[in-house]
Amino acid sequence: MAYGDFTPIGPRAPSLNLLYFRDFAGLDYRRVQGGTGMSGADKRAKALTFQDLTELRRKTEAVSKFLQDQLTAHLETLRPVLSPERLFSKFLGTKGDHALSDRALGQLQQSYRPFSGRPFDIPSEFDAQWLSLVGNRLALYPWEYAHDARTDRETKTITMASPVRWVVTFSGTYSLSQVRQGLGGKGERRVEHIRQFVVNALVTQMTVNHAAGLGALFADLRYQLQTEYSPDLPKLPLTTITFGLPAFRPADDLILAATTFSGIPAFIELIDTDAAAKLPDPLKTRLQDLVR
């Protein structure tokens, strides 16, 4: 995949080796709604067989790659619109509205202060020189969350990844995954890299909010642009882009079987192929209304 200057840095969720499931052919798992865009488990679960899982995994990976490639191209086109120089020209040595830059810096300093406490523990005073480290290269990371998969025999925390939602931020030395590992005590933790990730995320939110009409533009492309928060990164605004296609989390017994045989406590949600065939077309609907 050629990403050009728009570089996804974070690791994708590992692929599920379905060869591990040859001994599970014919088993009947329950399909449980409750993944991306879902508020909870749907009790009207459908049967999910080994053959279903194999085919859904293939379709999910193909759709997710197509959407990420498309999103990469759109964001590369919009890179001048999202450039930090539009907000912080005074501090980046470029021409622009310096009064706007002063106001933006004040807002950024205020947003930055809460991160001097746990779990980030970064310097409390904001240095405007850090803005020069933001750059204008955007990075995509899959949206991930922790799910406690349970059966009668065991409970295991699984890292779930969405195939239709991404976190977008200006790239830095640490990826989103590395920040999580560092804050969780499971990886390297260098304060300057944690700090810069926080700064980049805050600047991303500000540049997106400053770009008037950007949300409507993405909505026309069937993407939802919003700010979300992750429990393991308290108070840190993460700018996310989600395609309007539901994804679901399979039943816990299937997830636990998959992760046990792969040896990796990670699983990717599966797209809802039924919903894919019924995607609404707002533009078509609007035009039909106008010509009636």
Protein Blocks (a to p, Z undefined) as FASTA:
>chain_A
ZZkjaccfbdcdddddfklmmmmgoiacdddehiehiabdcfkbcdddfklmmmmmmmmm
mmmmmmmmmmmmmmmmmmmmmpmklmmmmmnopacdfklmmmmmmmmmmmmmmmmpcfkl
pafbdcfklmmmnomadcddddddddddddfkbccddddddfkbccdddddfbdfklmmm
mmnopaccdfklmmmmmmmmmmmmmmmmmmghklmmmmmnopacdddddfklghiacddd
ddfbdcddddfklmmmmmmmnopacddddddfklmmmcccfklmmmmmmmZZ
